[in-house]
Amino acid sequence: MKYKDLNPQDSYFHPWTTYRKRNRLVAILSIAFVPAMLLIGIPLGSVVGENKGMFIVFFVWAALIMIFIDYSVFWHCPRCGKSFHMDFGRYVNPMAKNCVHCKLPKWSPNGSDRQHEK
């Protein structure tokens, strides 16, 4: 099952929408990293110094990416309410297909393990 197969009437539609938005934000920040370095770092470099502008943008943008990756990884499972990707802070699987606690399949429309048939 995929996100596009969910319906707004499904009980877990809104939590999965939040999850998808968080992951897309991380992807957008990652893709925009190099353009941000060029579009912000170069003009900033003319104000604070050539290398300093790029370093400032690099560290700020990298920090933003790390913050939003954590924001995405700490997303709570709609069924059990625990972190979908992390087990007691020891095991992190950002690509998990199931909740590491209750085994809820990713994109499940409701609390059952059975998914809608197409």
Secondary structure, 3 states (H helix, E strand, C coil): CCHHHCCCCCCCHHHHHHHHHHHHHHHHHHHCHHHHHHHHHHHHHHHHCHHHHHHHHHHHHHHHHHHHHHHHHCCECCCCCCECCEECCCEECCCCCECCCCCCECCCCCCCCCCCCC
